[in-house]
Structure formats: structure tokens, C-alpha cells
Amino acid sequence: MRYSCGHKEQLINAAFDTRWLIISSMGYTIKDVFQVSDACISLHFASTGELFTTAHMCSRII
């Protein structure tokens, strides 16, 4: 996955289970859940139901 500064891209091949629901309800972030090394990565759902990540301050290729 390629992240570009300030841009949103669809997150592909992500797997979620009950741990995600529990951890997210406890206030943890995408960084905590998926052990992402860059704190700038965030997660959101689009109105279409697609899952996106946003890179706020960095560029990264995963």
C-alpha cells in the first residue's frame, strides 16, 4: 500500500476480528491495533462502506 502525504487511499487486504472492536472501543488507534510504525496513519470508513487510511504527515510504501 502506498501512502501519500495528506491523501486518502483505500485500504486493501485488511482483516478485522473481535479484537478490533474491543480495542477500538477502548480508545486505541490504528497504530496500536496494527502496529503501524508511523503515528500519522489513521483509519476511517467512507459513506460507501469502503475502508480508507489517511497519511497525515508522511509518505510510506508498505
Biopython code that builds the backbone (N, CA, C, O; Angstrom):
import numpy as np
from Bio.PDB.StructureBuilder import StructureBuilder

atoms = [
    (1, "MET", "N", (0.841, -1.180, 0.000)),
    (1, "MET", "CA", (0.000, 0.000, 0.000)),
    (1, "MET", "C", (0.879, 1.235, 0.000)),
    (1, "MET", "O", (1.836, 1.312, 0.771)),
    (2, "ARG", "N", (0.578, 2.182, -0.837)),
    (2, "ARG", "CA", (1.327, 3.437, -0.912)),
    (2, "ARG", "C", (0.536, 4.526, -0.193)),
    (2, "ARG", "O", (-0.649, 4.720, -0.467)),
    (3, "TYR", "N", (1.182, 5.226, 0.717)),
    (3, "TYR", "CA", (0.572, 6.336, 1.434)),
    (3, "TYR", "C", (1.189, 7.630, 0.943)),
    (3, "TYR", "O", (2.411, 7.737, 0.839)),
    (4, "SER", "N", (0.364, 8.607, 0.644)),
    (4, "SER", "CA", (0.863, 9.904, 0.209)),
    (4, "SER", "C", (0.436, 10.959, 1.208)),
    (4, "SER", "O", (-0.661, 10.885, 1.762)),
    (5, "CYS", "N", (1.286, 11.933, 1.441)),
    (5, "CYS", "CA", (1.017, 12.955, 2.453)),
    (5, "CYS", "C", (-0.319, 13.643, 2.207)),
    (5, "CYS", "O", (-0.557, 14.205, 1.139)),
    (6, "GLY", "N", (-1.181, 13.588, 3.208)),
    (6, "GLY", "CA", (-2.446, 14.301, 3.148)),
    (6, "GLY", "C", (-3.485, 13.698, 2.233)),
    (6, "GLY", "O", (-4.531, 14.309, 2.014)),
    (7, "HIS", "N", (-3.235, 12.525, 1.691)),
    (7, "HIS", "CA", (-4.187, 11.914, 0.774)),
    (7, "HIS", "C", (-4.765, 10.639, 1.373)),
    (7, "HIS", "O", (-4.133, 9.972, 2.194)),
    (8, "LYS", "N", (-5.984, 10.317, 0.942)),
    (8, "LYS", "CA", (-6.635, 9.098, 1.406)),
    (8, "LYS", "C", (-6.578, 8.052, 0.299)),
    (8, "LYS", "O", (-6.762, 8.359, -0.879)),
    (9, "GLU", "N", (-6.320, 6.823, 0.697)),
    (9, "GLU", "CA", (-6.333, 5.720, -0.244)),
    (9, "GLU", "C", (-7.059, 4.542, 0.382)),
    (9, "GLU", "O", (-7.070, 4.373, 1.601)),
    (10, "GLN", "N", (-7.670, 3.723, -0.485)),
    (10, "GLN", "CA", (-8.413, 2.585, 0.031)),
    (10, "GLN", "C", (-7.464, 1.565, 0.639)),
    (10, "GLN", "O", (-6.410, 1.258, 0.082)),
    (11, "LEU", "N", (-7.862, 1.048, 1.793)),
    (11, "LEU", "CA", (-7.088, 0.010, 2.469)),
    (11, "LEU", "C", (-7.545, -1.342, 1.943)),
    (11, "LEU", "O", (-8.729, -1.672, 2.006)),
    (12, "ILE", "N", (-6.609, -2.118, 1.427)),
    (12, "ILE", "CA", (-6.922, -3.405, 0.796)),
    (12, "ILE", "C", (-6.300, -4.535, 1.611)),
    (12, "ILE", "O", (-5.236, -4.375, 2.210)),
    (13, "ASN", "N", (-6.977, -5.668, 1.622)),
    (13, "ASN", "CA", (-6.482, -6.861, 2.312)),
    (13, "ASN", "C", (-6.355, -6.656, 3.816)),
    (13, "ASN", "O", (-5.407, -7.143, 4.431)),
    (14, "ALA", "N", (-7.299, -5.945, 4.406)),
    (14, "ALA", "CA", (-7.316, -5.765, 5.858)),
    (14, "ALA", "C", (-8.239, -6.802, 6.472)),
    (14, "ALA", "O", (-9.296, -7.107, 5.921)),
    (15, "ALA", "N", (-7.842, -7.336, 7.602)),
    (15, "ALA", "CA", (-8.662, -8.321, 8.298)),
    (15, "ALA", "C", (-9.016, -7.789, 9.680)),
    (15, "ALA", "O", (-8.145, -7.321, 10.413)),
    (16, "PHE", "N", (-10.288, -7.863, 10.032)),
    (16, "PHE", "CA", (-10.741, -7.396, 11.331)),
    (16, "PHE", "C", (-11.406, -8.548, 12.083)),
    (16, "PHE", "O", (-12.077, -9.387, 11.484)),
    (17, "ASP", "N", (-11.215, -8.576, 13.380)),
    (17, "ASP", "CA", (-11.872, -9.581, 14.199)),
    (17, "ASP", "C", (-12.387, -8.908, 15.468)),
    (17, "ASP", "O", (-12.406, -7.680, 15.556)),
    (18, "THR", "N", (-12.800, -9.700, 16.441)),
    (18, "THR", "CA", (-13.379, -9.125, 17.657)),
    (18, "THR", "C", (-12.371, -8.280, 18.415)),
    (18, "THR", "O", (-12.765, -7.374, 19.150)),
    (19, "ARG", "N", (-11.082, -8.550, 18.258)),
    (19, "ARG", "CA", (-10.074, -7.730, 18.936)),
    (19, "ARG", "C", (-10.150, -6.285, 18.468)),
    (19, "ARG", "O", (-9.985, -5.364, 19.268)),
    (20, "TRP", "N", (-10.398, -6.079, 17.176)),
    (20, "TRP", "CA", (-10.514, -4.708, 16.658)),
    (20, "TRP", "C", (-11.667, -3.980, 17.329)),
    (20, "TRP", "O", (-11.516, -2.823, 17.722)),
    (21, "LEU", "N", (-12.799, -4.622, 17.466)),
    (21, "LEU", "CA", (-13.969, -3.992, 18.080)),
    (21, "LEU", "C", (-13.694, -3.638, 19.534)),
    (21, "LEU", "O", (-14.043, -2.550, 19.992)),
    (22, "ILE", "N", (-13.075, -4.553, 20.250)),
    (22, "ILE", "CA", (-12.772, -4.308, 21.667)),
    (22, "ILE", "C", (-11.732, -3.199, 21.812)),
    (22, "ILE", "O", (-11.909, -2.275, 22.606)),
    (23, "ILE", "N", (-10.658, -3.293, 21.050)),
    (23, "ILE", "CA", (-9.575, -2.316, 21.169)),
    (23, "ILE", "C", (-10.038, -0.934, 20.743)),
    (23, "ILE", "O", (-9.712, 0.054, 21.402)),
    (24, "SER", "N", (-10.798, -0.843, 19.646)),
    (24, "SER", "CA", (-11.244, 0.466, 19.185)),
    (24, "SER", "C", (-12.198, 1.099, 20.185)),
    (24, "SER", "O", (-12.202, 2.320, 20.340)),
    (25, "SER", "N", (-12.999, 0.301, 20.862)),
    (25, "SER", "CA", (-13.923, 0.851, 21.852)),
    (25, "SER", "C", (-13.184, 1.345, 23.091)),
    (25, "SER", "O", (-13.722, 2.140, 23.862)),
    (26, "MET", "N", (-11.955, 0.877, 23.282)),
    (26, "MET", "CA", (-11.149, 1.317, 24.418)),
    (26, "MET", "C", (-10.339, 2.568, 24.086)),
    (26, "MET", "O", (-9.592, 3.062, 24.930)),
    (27, "GLY", "N", (-10.482, 3.081, 22.868)),
    (27, "GLY", "CA", (-9.832, 4.331, 22.500)),
    (27, "GLY", "C", (-8.457, 4.198, 21.881)),
    (27, "GLY", "O", (-7.732, 5.187, 21.763)),
    (28, "TYR", "N", (-8.090, 3.000, 21.486)),
    (28, "TYR", "CA", (-6.803, 2.834, 20.824)),
    (28, "TYR", "C", (-6.901, 3.278, 19.369)),
    (28, "TYR", "O", (-8.001, 3.451, 18.843)),
    (29, "THR", "N", (-5.760, 3.463, 18.722)),
    (29, "THR", "CA", (-5.741, 3.940, 17.346)),
    (29, "THR", "C", (-5.348, 2.823, 16.393)),
    (29, "THR", "O", (-4.996, 1.722, 16.817)),
    (30, "ILE", "N", (-5.412, 3.118, 15.108)),
    (30, "ILE", "CA", (-4.971, 2.170, 14.092)),
    (30, "ILE", "C", (-3.510, 1.783, 14.323)),
    (30, "ILE", "O", (-3.117, 0.649, 14.050)),
    (31, "LYS", "N", (-2.714, 2.713, 14.821)),
    (31, "LYS", "CA", (-1.300, 2.430, 15.099)),
    (31, "LYS", "C", (-1.177, 1.347, 16.161)),
    (31, "LYS", "O", (-0.342, 0.450, 16.043)),
    (32, "ASP", "N", (-2.010, 1.429, 17.204)),
    (32, "ASP", "CA", (-1.962, 0.445, 18.279)),
    (32, "ASP", "C", (-2.442, -0.923, 17.808)),
    (32, "ASP", "O", (-1.864, -1.949, 18.168)),
    (33, "VAL", "N", (-3.494, -0.933, 17.007)),
    (33, "VAL", "CA", (-4.116, -2.188, 16.601)),
    (33, "VAL", "C", (-3.246, -2.948, 15.606)),
    (33, "VAL", "O", (-3.045, -4.155, 15.742)),
    (34, "PHE", "N", (-2.736, -2.239, 14.612)),
    (34, "PHE", "CA", (-1.999, -2.897, 13.544)),
    (34, "PHE", "C", (-0.489, -2.727, 13.659)),
    (34, "PHE", "O", (0.250, -3.147, 12.769)),
    (35, "GLN", "N", (-0.024, -2.113, 14.750)),
    (35, "GLN", "CA", (1.398, -1.910, 14.983)),
    (35, "GLN", "C", (2.053, -1.167, 13.820)),
    (35, "GLN", "O", (3.131, -1.536, 13.353)),
    (36, "VAL", "N", (1.378, -0.113, 13.365)),
    (36, "VAL", "CA", (1.919, 0.733, 12.309)),
    (36, "VAL", "C", (3.007, 1.606, 12.919)),
    (36, "VAL", "O", (2.808, 2.188, 13.985)),
    (37, "SER", "N", (4.136, 1.701, 12.264)),
    (37, "SER", "CA", (5.269, 2.423, 12.852)),
    (37, "SER", "C", (5.111, 3.937, 12.767)),
    (37, "SER", "O", (5.726, 4.664, 13.547)),
    (38, "ASP", "N", (4.303, 4.419, 11.841)),
    (38, "ASP", "CA", (4.126, 5.860, 11.673)),
    (38, "ASP", "C", (2.826, 6.304, 12.325)),
    (38, "ASP", "O", (1.747, 5.829, 11.972)),
    (39, "ALA", "N", (2.940, 7.207, 13.265)),
    (39, "ALA", "CA", (1.763, 7.650, 14.015)),
    (39, "ALA", "C", (0.786, 8.454, 13.168)),
    (39, "ALA", "O", (-0.327, 8.738, 13.611)),
    (40, "CYS", "N", (1.185, 8.822, 11.963)),
    (40, "CYS", "CA", (0.340, 9.666, 11.125)),
    (40, "CYS", "C", (-0.763, 8.887, 10.423)),
    (40, "CYS", "O", (-1.645, 9.494, 9.817)),
    (41, "ILE", "N", (-0.738, 7.572, 10.487)),
    (41, "ILE", "CA", (-1.735, 6.764, 9.786)),
    (41, "ILE", "C", (-3.025, 6.707, 10.595)),
    (41, "ILE", "O", (-2.998, 6.403, 11.787)),
    (42, "SER", "N", (-4.155, 6.996, 9.955)),
    (42, "SER", "CA", (-5.448, 6.877, 10.614)),
    (42, "SER", "C", (-6.387, 6.072, 9.728)),
    (42, "SER", "O", (-6.073, 5.792, 8.571)),
    (43, "LEU", "N", (-7.514, 5.710, 10.263)),
    (43, "LEU", "CA", (-8.449, 4.810, 9.592)),
    (43, "LEU", "C", (-9.845, 5.399, 9.627)),
    (43, "LEU", "O", (-10.254, 5.956, 10.645)),
    (44, "HIS", "N", (-10.584, 5.285, 8.529)),
    (44, "HIS", "CA", (-11.981, 5.697, 8.558)),
    (44, "HIS", "C", (-12.767, 4.940, 7.500)),
    (44, "HIS", "O", (-12.200, 4.402, 6.549)),
    (45, "PHE", "N", (-14.079, 4.907, 7.681)),
    (45, "PHE", "CA", (-14.976, 4.298, 6.721)),
    (45, "PHE", "C", (-15.625, 5.387, 5.880)),
    (45, "PHE", "O", (-16.096, 6.392, 6.414)),
    (46, "ALA", "N", (-15.651, 5.193, 4.575)),
    (46, "ALA", "CA", (-16.338, 6.118, 3.685)),
    (46, "ALA", "C", (-17.834, 5.830, 3.735)),
    (46, "ALA", "O", (-18.256, 4.771, 4.200)),
    (47, "SER", "N", (-18.633, 6.782, 3.253)),
    (47, "SER", "CA", (-20.086, 6.597, 3.245)),
    (47, "SER", "C", (-20.492, 5.435, 2.350)),
    (47, "SER", "O", (-21.587, 4.891, 2.495)),
    (48, "THR", "N", (-19.618, 5.053, 1.427)),
    (48, "THR", "CA", (-19.882, 3.925, 0.534)),
    (48, "THR", "C", (-19.574, 2.586, 1.187)),
    (48, "THR", "O", (-19.836, 1.533, 0.605)),
    (49, "GLY", "N", (-19.011, 2.624, 2.410)),
    (49, "GLY", "CA", (-18.677, 1.396, 3.103)),
    (49, "GLY", "C", (-17.244, 0.955, 2.890)),
    (49, "GLY", "O", (-16.810, -0.040, 3.471)),
    (50, "GLU", "N", (-16.496, 1.685, 2.060)),
    (50, "GLU", "CA", (-15.101, 1.339, 1.834)),
    (50, "GLU", "C", (-14.254, 1.788, 3.015)),
    (50, "GLU", "O", (-14.584, 2.754, 3.703)),
    (51, "LEU", "N", (-13.176, 1.087, 3.234)),
    (51, "LEU", "CA", (-12.262, 1.380, 4.333)),
    (51, "LEU", "C", (-11.047, 2.113, 3.782)),
    (51, "LEU", "O", (-10.419, 1.655, 2.828)),
    (52, "PHE", "N", (-10.715, 3.260, 4.388)),
    (52, "PHE", "CA", (-9.605, 4.068, 3.905)),
    (52, "PHE", "C", (-8.619, 4.362, 5.021)),
    (52, "PHE", "O", (-8.978, 4.401, 6.198)),
    (53, "THR", "N", (-7.375, 4.568, 4.630)),
    (53, "THR", "CA", (-6.369, 5.080, 5.560)),
    (53, "THR", "C", (-5.981, 6.475, 5.103)),
    (53, "THR", "O", (-6.086, 6.801, 3.921)),
    (54, "THR", "N", (-5.540, 7.284, 6.028)),
    (54, "THR", "CA", (-5.057, 8.624, 5.709)),
    (54, "THR", "C", (-3.665, 8.798, 6.292)),
    (54, "THR", "O", (-3.436, 8.520, 7.469)),
    (55, "ALA", "N", (-2.745, 9.256, 5.470)),
    (55, "ALA", "CA", (-1.399, 9.580, 5.945)),
    (55, "ALA", "C", (-1.318, 11.094, 6.089)),
    (55, "ALA", "O", (-1.401, 11.820, 5.098)),
    (56, "HIS", "N", (-1.159, 11.566, 7.305)),
    (56, "HIS", "CA", (-1.241, 13.000, 7.566)),
    (56, "HIS", "C", (0.082, 13.726, 7.378)),
    (56, "HIS", "O", (0.094, 14.875, 6.937)),
    (57, "MET", "N", (1.191, 13.081, 7.701)),
    (57, "MET", "CA", (2.452, 13.804, 7.716)),
    (57, "MET", "C", (3.598, 13.062, 7.037)),
    (57, "MET", "O", (4.746, 13.494, 7.140)),
    (58, "CYS", "N", (3.321, 11.970, 6.355)),
    (58, "CYS", "CA", (4.445, 11.207, 5.813)),
    (58, "CYS", "C", (4.058, 10.496, 4.529)),
    (58, "CYS", "O", (2.879, 10.392, 4.190)),
    (59, "SER", "N", (5.046, 10.019, 3.836)),
    (59, "SER", "CA", (4.854, 9.148, 2.686)),
    (59, "SER", "C", (5.490, 7.812, 3.021)),
    (59, "SER", "O", (6.574, 7.757, 3.601)),
    (60, "ARG", "N", (4.815, 6.747, 2.655)),
    (60, "ARG", "CA", (5.323, 5.429, 3.016)),
    (60, "ARG", "C", (4.774, 4.404, 2.035)),
    (60, "ARG", "O", (3.629, 4.507, 1.595)),
    (61, "ILE", "N", (5.575, 3.439, 1.699)),
    (61, "ILE", "CA", (5.114, 2.313, 0.892)),
    (61, "ILE", "C", (5.205, 1.075, 1.751)),
    (61, "ILE", "O", (6.264, 0.750, 2.289)),
    (62, "ILE", "N", (4.076, 0.382, 1.877)),
    (62, "ILE", "CA", (4.044, -0.845, 2.674)),
    (62, "ILE", "C", (3.851, -2.018, 1.726)),
    (62, "ILE", "O", (3.793, -3.166, 2.167)),
]
sb = StructureBuilder()
sb.init_structure("model")
sb.init_model(0)
sb.init_chain("A")
sb.init_seg("    ")
for serial, (resi, resn, name, xyz) in enumerate(atoms, 1):
    if name == "N":
        sb.init_residue(resn, " ", resi, " ")
    sb.init_atom(name, np.array(xyz, "f"), 0.0, 1.0, " ", f" {name:<3s}", serial, name[0])
structure = sb.get_structure()
